[in-house]
Amino acid sequence: MALDIAIPEKKGLDLREKGKAADGAELASDRRLYMQMLAFSGCQHTHRIVETLEDSVIHGVLYEELNDPTGVGLLTFSEDANYFVDVVRPLVHRHPFSDLTFKPEFTLFGRTYTIGYETDLDEVLVERPIRHATHPDWPWAVWYPLRRSGRFEQLPREEQRAMLMEHGGIGMAYGRADHAHDIRLACHGFDVNDNDFIAGLMGKELYPLSMVVQHMRRTRQTSEFLEKLGPFFVGKAVWRRAT
C-alpha cells in the first residue's frame, strides 16, 4: 500500500540564503561558495606543487601539514560545484599530485550558509570566506568537521539561537583581537561520515587557534550537543590565490 506523503509544490520551495536588512526587510541570495580540502602525504618538494599551482587556473590555498612532515593540503573554492570535478579533479590526477598518497580521512567539502540575520549576503556567503582563507597575514589554519546531536534540532528555536550566539560571541571576540578568524560551512549530504558542518580557523599564530577550540568546548552546544569533532587538519599556508 502506497504511503500518502504530501510533497510541496515547486513554487513553495525557496532554497535561497536569507538575511535581514537594517530596516527589517528580508534579504535573499542564490549565491553560495563551495570549498573543498584535499590532503596528501609523501611530498618531499613542496615547491614543485607551488610551481604547478602557479601555472594553473586554480584558486585556493596550499598548506604544509603540521602533523605529517611530508603532508600537504589543497583548499580550493568556487561558486560552481562543477569546478571541483572539471578543474580540480584533473589537476590532482597529474604530476606532481599523482606521485603523492591521497589521505581521504581529511577530505572536506561544504557550502557557505546564512542563519537569517546577516545584512550583507555577498560578504557573508562569498567575499569573507575567500578573504579569510587567503589572507597573507593569517598563514596558520585548523580545519575540521563536526556533527551535532539530533537532540539539538529538537530544541526550541530560541534555545538553539542562544547557543549559536554564545559560539558566535567567542568567535567575534577572537576576531576583533586578530587572534583567530573563522570560516563555517554546511556539509549535510556531502560528507562521507555524515558530518553536518565544517569549521576553519586561521590566524597569525598557531596557539590562539587551539585556544578557540578549547574555549568552544566549554559551551553548552559543544559539551552537550556535539556527537563528533574532527579529525583536525593543521597546516601553514605556503601558496594562495584569491582570484
N, C-alpha and C positions, 0 to 999 in steps of 0.2 A: 504494500500500500504506500503510495507516494505521500511524503510529508507536505503539508501546506505551509510553505515558508514564504513570507512576504519579502519581495525584493524591491528596493526603492527604485523609482524611475530615474533615468539618467539625469534628468533636469534637477533632481533633488540632491545629487551628489556634488558637493563643492570641495574639490581637492586642493584649492589654493591655500597658501600660507596666510595667516591672518595677523593683523596688528591693529593699533588704535591711534588715531591722530590726537593732537593736543586738545582738540575740541570735542573729543569723544567719538568722532566718526570712525566707522570701521575701515581698515585698510586691507587690501588683499593683493597677493602676488603669485604668479605662476613660476617665478624664478626660484631655483634652489641649486646649491652647489653639491656635487658628489666628490668625495675624497676617498682615496684608496692607499693603503700601506702594504707594500710587498717587502719581505725580508729575505736575505740570502746570507749564506756562510761560505767561507773559502776564498774571500777576497784578499789577496796579498798586495795588490797595487790599486788603491782607490783612485789614483789619478787617471787610470785608464777608463774607468767608468765615468769620471767627470768629463773627460775628453769626448766620450761617446754622447753624453747628455748635451754638451755644448754644441755638438754637430746635429742634434736632433731638434724636433719641434716640441719636445716635452716641456710642460710647465710643472714645477714641483720642487721638491727638496730631497737631497741625498744626505743620509745620516751615516756616520760611522758609529757602530753599536758599542755601547759600554761593556756589556756583559759577554760579548763574544769578540775576541781580539781579531777575528777575520770577518766579522759580521757587518753588513750594511743594510740600510732600509731605504726604500724609494717611496716617497709620498708624492702622489700625483692628484690633480684635481681638474674638474671640468663641470660645466652646467649640462653637458650632454653625456648621458650614460654610455652611448656608443663609443665614445673616446677611449674607454678602457679596454675595449675589445679590438677596436680598429687601429688604435695608435700605440697604446701601452703594451698590449699583448705581443705584437710583432717585435717591438723593441727588446723585450726581455727574452725573446727566443734567439736573439743574435748575440754574437761575441761583443763584449766580454761577459754579459749576464749568463749566457748559455754555459759558461765554464764554471759557474757557481752552483752551490747546493741551495735549492729553494727551501725555506722554512715556513710551511703553511700555518703553523701554530700562531704566527704573528700577523697573519693576513687580516686586514681590517677594510671594511667598505661601508660607508654611511652617507647620509644626506643631511644638509642643514635644515633647520626647522624653527618655527616660532612657537611661543606659548600664548600669543594673543594680545600682549600688551606693548609690543615693540612699536616705536614711532617712525623708524626708518628701515623699511624692509630690505631694500637693496644693500644697505650697510650690514645688517644682521645676517642675511642669507648668503651674500656673495663677497662683498668687499672686505669685511672684517676678518673672516676666516683666512682668506688669502694673505691679508696683511700680517696677521699673527703668525701664520706658518712660515712666511718668507722674510720676516723682519731681520735685517742684518745684525741687530744688536741682541737678538734672542736666539743664540745657537743651540742651547740645550733644550731637549724635548723628552717628554714621557708620554707615551700613547698606550691606552688600554681600553678593553671592552668591559661592559658591566651588564648585569641582568637584575632587574627588580623582582621582588616577590609579587605574586599575583594579589597578595593581600593589599598592596599599595593601591591598586586600581579599584579596590572595593571601598576605600575610604571616601568620605565626603570631599568634594572638590576644594572647599575652603581649607580643610586639613591638609590636603595634598599641597595646595598653594603655599601654606605656611612653611612646610618643609622645603619646598623648592626655593622659597625666598631665603631661608636660612643658608642653603647651599650657595645661592646667588650672592648673598651678602659677603660670605667668606671669599668667594672668587673676586668680587669687586674690590674688597679691601687689599688683597694681594696685588691686584692690577693697578690700583691707584698708587701703591708704593713702588710699582715697577719691579716687583719681586717675581710675579708669575702672571701669565696671560693664558686664557683657555680657548679651546675650540670644542664645541659639543655637537655631536652628530647622532641622528637616529639610524638604527640599522635593523629595524624589525623586518624579518623575512629575508634579509641579506646575509646574515651571519650563519655560518655552518654550525655553530654551537648555540644557536638560539639566543644570542645576547640581544639586548634592547637598545643600548646606547654605546657610543664611543666617546671617550674624553681624551683630549690632547692638551698637555700643559707645556708651555715654553717660556724661557727666560734667559737672563744674562748668566746666571749661576745655576748650578745643579741643586744645591741643598734646599733652596726655597720650594722647589717642585716637590721634593719629598715631604716638606712640612705641610704643603697644601693637602696632600693625600692623608697625612697623619691628622691634620685638623678636621678634614671631612669625616674621618672615621668616628669622631665624637658626636656627629649629628644624629638626629633621630632617624633620618632616611637611611643613612648608611648602616647604623648599628641594628636597626630593626627590620628594614625592608629591602636590603640587598641580598640576593642569593649567591652572586658570584662577582668577582672582581679580578681582572687580569686574564691572561698574562701581560706583564708590563714590558714594553719595548722602550729602552732608554738609549738615546743617541745624541750626537752632536753634529750639527749641520756643517757640511763641507762644500755644498753647492746649492744654489737656489735660483729659481727663475719664476717671477710672478706672472708675467705676461709675455 
